[in-house]
């Protein structure tokens, strides 16, 4: 048996903290062949002190992985990493999501990270190298936070949004330019008696249209893994697939652990950097 190293990734987002702990053989380079996920935690912030949420998520991830803090060789952060007191190093979110997407789906040649505040499309190669990327504008109408606000107004949970959207037969068009205008559209729709299903379907189609443009603009040449907080939104995924159905090379995929992609990628890059540092120290 060869040496095994444990590394951790902590992705601090605007609405949630994600922690991933991975174990893999030492000295495998960028490929991280044989690496496996030991623990993965997603903890919503919900107006709490982010530092307290980070500590709680970290503790839960260690318990799930059945390891002690001292067992972790490298703790990498992404997102708002400066809030993590025990970090060893930091990686850009785009880089982390690219690496996490490739780990979850080795065939992926693109990642679409849909977070609380923005969406980011990334084209990658077989080594998770970022070749091109595009992001939505600062307006939040294509974000997870916007969708959560709409769900709250409509009286449904985020888990219900996707299935309800799938049953919408006559989607109502909403503004895709501005979150404030889009929310006003929704208020008007409710007053006109438009069903929740058709409102949500219209919102998903609007968001998917923006995301499809991002992906097409970077010319993704293979499967795209949707990551981030909305990676499990079945209604959004269906609209995105329909929007790209004529683009045979841009197959939309997801994964049960796609919400952890940023944290996973940080942990994997952390393992690679740890090996580099060890090699330099031994030279």
matplotlib code that plots the C-alpha trace (Angstrom):
import matplotlib.pyplot as plt

x = [0.0, 1.3, 1.1, -2.3, -2.8, -5.9, -6.8, -9.8, -11.6, -13.8, -16.0, -17.4, -20.3, -22.8, -25.5, -23.8, -20.6, -19.4, -16.7, -15.1, -12.5, -10.7, -8.2, -5.8, -2.4, 0.5, 2.6, -0.1, 0.3, -2.5, -4.5, -5.3, -6.0, -7.5, -8.8, -12.1, -14.5, -14.6, -16.9, -19.0, -21.1, -23.3, -24.4, -26.7, -25.7, -29.2, -28.3, -25.9, -22.3, -20.4, -17.4, -19.7, -21.2, -17.7, -16.7, -19.8, -19.5, -15.8, -16.6, -19.4, -17.2, -14.4, -16.9, -18.4, -15.0, -14.0, -10.7, -9.1, -8.0, -4.4, -4.9, -5.5, -2.3, -3.6, -6.8, -7.6, -10.3, -12.2, -14.8, -14.6, -11.7, -10.3, -13.1, -11.5, -9.1, -7.4, -6.7, -3.4, -3.9, -6.5, -7.7, -9.9, -13.5, -13.3, -10.3, -11.8, -15.1, -13.3, -11.3, -14.3, -16.4, -13.8, -13.4, -17.2, -17.5, -14.2, -15.9, -16.9, -15.3, -17.3, -18.7, -21.6, -21.4, -24.8, -24.3, -26.3, -25.1, -24.0, -23.5, -20.1, -19.5, -16.0, -14.5, -11.9, -9.6, -8.9, -6.6, -9.1, -7.2, -9.5, -9.5, -12.2, -15.0, -17.9, -19.9, -23.4, -23.6, -23.9, -27.7, -28.9, -31.9, -29.9, -28.8, -29.8, -30.6, -33.1, -34.8, -34.9, -36.6, -39.2, -39.8, -40.3, -42.8, -44.7, -44.8, -42.8, -39.5, -36.4, -36.8, -40.3, -39.2, -37.8, -40.7, -43.3, -41.5, -41.5, -45.3, -45.7, -47.3, -47.7, -44.7, -45.1, -42.3, -40.4, -37.7, -34.2, -32.4, -33.0, -33.9, -36.0, -38.0, -38.3, -39.7, -42.2, -43.2, -43.9, -46.0, -48.1, -48.4, -49.7, -52.3, -53.4, -53.9, -50.9, -50.2, -47.0, -46.0, -46.1, -44.4, -41.5, -41.2, -41.0, -38.3, -36.3, -36.6, -35.3, -32.4, -31.6, -31.5, -28.8, -26.8, -27.0, -25.6, -22.7, -21.9, -22.3, -20.0, -17.1, -17.7, -17.7, -16.8, -18.2, -20.5, -21.2, -21.5, -23.8, -22.4, -23.2, -26.4, -28.8, -27.2, -30.1, -32.9, -34.5, -36.7, -33.7, -31.7, -34.6, -34.9, -31.2, -31.1, -34.0, -32.1, -29.0, -30.7, -29.5, -25.9, -24.9, -21.6, -23.0, -24.7, -26.0, -25.2, -25.3, -24.1, -25.5, -22.4, -22.3, -23.0, -19.7, -17.7, -16.0, -14.9, -13.9, -11.8, -10.1, -9.2, -7.8, -5.7, -4.6, -3.3, -1.4, 0.1, 1.0, 3.0, 4.8, 5.8, 7.0, 9.1, 10.6, 11.4, 13.1, 15.2]
y = [0.0, 3.4, 6.6, 8.2, 11.9, 13.7, 17.2, 19.4, 22.0, 24.7, 26.7, 29.8, 31.1, 33.9, 31.6, 28.4, 26.8, 23.6, 21.4, 18.3, 16.0, 13.7, 10.9, 9.9, 8.3, 10.6, 11.6, 11.1, 14.6, 16.6, 13.5, 12.6, 9.1, 6.9, 9.9, 9.4, 11.6, 10.8, 13.6, 16.3, 18.9, 21.7, 24.2, 27.1, 30.4, 31.7, 35.1, 33.5, 34.5, 32.9, 32.1, 30.1, 28.3, 27.5, 26.0, 23.9, 22.6, 21.8, 19.9, 17.9, 17.1, 15.8, 13.7, 12.3, 11.4, 10.0, 11.9, 14.4, 18.0, 16.9, 14.3, 16.9, 17.6, 20.7, 22.8, 24.8, 27.4, 29.0, 31.7, 34.0, 32.0, 34.8, 33.9, 30.4, 30.6, 27.3, 27.6, 26.6, 28.1, 29.5, 28.9, 30.9, 29.7, 29.2, 27.0, 25.0, 24.4, 23.3, 20.7, 19.5, 19.1, 17.0, 14.8, 14.2, 13.7, 12.8, 13.4, 17.0, 19.7, 22.5, 23.6, 25.9, 27.1, 28.6, 30.2, 32.6, 35.8, 34.9, 32.1, 31.3, 29.1, 27.6, 25.6, 23.1, 20.4, 16.9, 18.2, 20.8, 23.6, 26.6, 27.5, 30.2, 31.5, 33.9, 35.2, 36.8, 40.5, 41.8, 41.9, 38.9, 37.7, 34.7, 33.7, 31.3, 34.1, 35.5, 32.2, 31.7, 35.1, 34.2, 30.8, 32.5, 34.9, 32.1, 30.1, 27.1, 25.6, 25.4, 21.6, 22.1, 24.6, 22.1, 19.6, 22.4, 24.0, 20.7, 20.6, 24.2, 23.9, 27.5, 29.4, 33.1, 35.2, 37.3, 39.9, 38.4, 41.8, 42.9, 41.1, 43.9, 44.0, 40.2, 40.2, 42.9, 40.7, 37.8, 40.0, 41.1, 37.4, 36.3, 39.2, 38.0, 34.4, 32.8, 29.4, 28.9, 26.1, 28.4, 31.3, 29.0, 27.5, 31.0, 32.0, 28.9, 29.4, 33.0, 31.9, 29.0, 31.3, 33.4, 30.4, 28.9, 32.1, 31.9, 28.3, 29.0, 32.0, 29.9, 27.1, 24.2, 21.0, 18.3, 17.6, 20.4, 19.6, 22.0, 22.7, 25.0, 25.6, 25.1, 21.9, 19.8, 22.1, 19.7, 22.4, 24.6, 21.6, 20.6, 24.2, 24.4, 21.1, 22.2, 25.5, 23.6, 20.6, 21.8, 21.9, 18.3, 18.9, 20.8, 18.0, 19.2, 16.9, 17.0, 14.8, 14.1, 15.8, 18.7, 21.2, 20.2, 20.8, 24.0, 22.4, 19.2, 21.1, 23.1, 19.9, 18.3, 21.3, 21.5, 17.9, 18.8, 21.9, 19.9, 17.5, 20.3, 21.9, 18.6, 18.0, 21.5, 20.9, 17.6, 19.1]
z = [0.0, -0.9, 1.1, 1.3, 1.9, 3.1, 1.9, 2.4, 0.3, 1.8, -0.7, 1.0, -1.1, -0.6, 0.7, 1.7, 2.9, 1.2, 2.7, 1.0, 2.4, 0.0, 0.3, -2.5, -3.2, -2.8, -5.8, -8.4, -9.9, -11.5, -12.4, -8.7, -9.9, -7.2, -5.1, -3.3, -1.4, 2.3, 3.5, 1.9, 3.8, 2.5, 5.2, 4.4, 6.0, 6.6, 8.1, 10.5, 11.1, 8.2, 10.4, 12.7, 9.8, 8.4, 11.8, 12.0, 8.5, 9.0, 12.2, 10.5, 7.5, 9.8, 11.7, 8.4, 7.1, 10.5, 10.5, 12.9, 12.0, 12.3, 9.6, 6.9, 5.0, 3.2, 3.6, 0.5, 0.1, -2.7, -2.7, 0.3, 1.6, 3.9, 6.3, 6.9, 9.8, 9.2, 5.5, 4.0, 0.5, -1.8, -5.4, -7.7, -7.9, -11.7, -11.3, -8.4, -10.2, -13.3, -11.4, -9.4, -12.5, -14.2, -11.1, -11.0, -14.7, -16.5, -19.9, -19.1, -21.2, -19.6, -16.3, -15.6, -12.0, -11.0, -7.7, -5.4, -7.1, -10.6, -13.2, -14.7, -17.8, -18.2, -21.1, -19.9, -21.3, -20.1, -17.5, -16.1, -17.6, -18.1, -21.8, -21.8, -19.6, -19.4, -16.5, -16.2, -15.5, -11.9, -12.2, -10.2, -12.3, -13.4, -9.9, -7.2, -4.8, -7.2, -7.6, -3.9, -3.4, -6.0, -4.4, -1.0, -2.6, -4.2, -1.0, -2.2, -1.1, -3.3, -3.5, -5.0, -7.6, -10.1, -10.1, -10.3, -13.2, -15.1, -15.0, -16.4, -19.9, -20.8, -19.3, -18.7, -20.0, -17.5, -17.8, -18.0, -17.7, -14.2, -11.0, -9.8, -13.0, -13.0, -9.5, -10.5, -13.4, -11.0, -8.7, -11.7, -12.8, -9.4, -9.5, -13.0, -11.7, -13.5, -11.9, -9.9, -12.3, -15.4, -13.5, -12.5, -16.0, -17.5, -15.0, -15.8, -19.5, -19.0, -16.9, -19.2, -22.2, -20.5, -19.6, -23.1, -24.5, -22.1, -23.1, -26.8, -26.6, -25.2, -27.8, -25.4, -27.4, -25.1, -22.1, -19.7, -16.0, -14.1, -10.7, -7.7, -5.8, -8.6, -10.0, -8.7, -10.1, -12.5, -14.1, -14.9, -16.2, -18.5, -19.9, -20.4, -22.3, -24.5, -25.2, -26.3, -28.0, -31.4, -30.2, -30.2, -28.5, -25.5, -23.6, -20.2, -17.3, -13.5, -10.7, -7.2, -5.7, -8.1, -5.4, -3.9, -7.1, -5.9, -2.6, -4.3, -6.8, -4.1, -2.2, -5.4, -6.3, -2.7, -2.9, -6.0, -4.4, -1.3, -3.4, -5.2, -1.8, -0.5, -3.6, -3.3, 0.4, -0.4, -3.3]

ax = plt.figure().add_subplot(projection="3d")
ax.plot(x, y, z, "-o")
ax.set_aspect("equal")
plt.show()
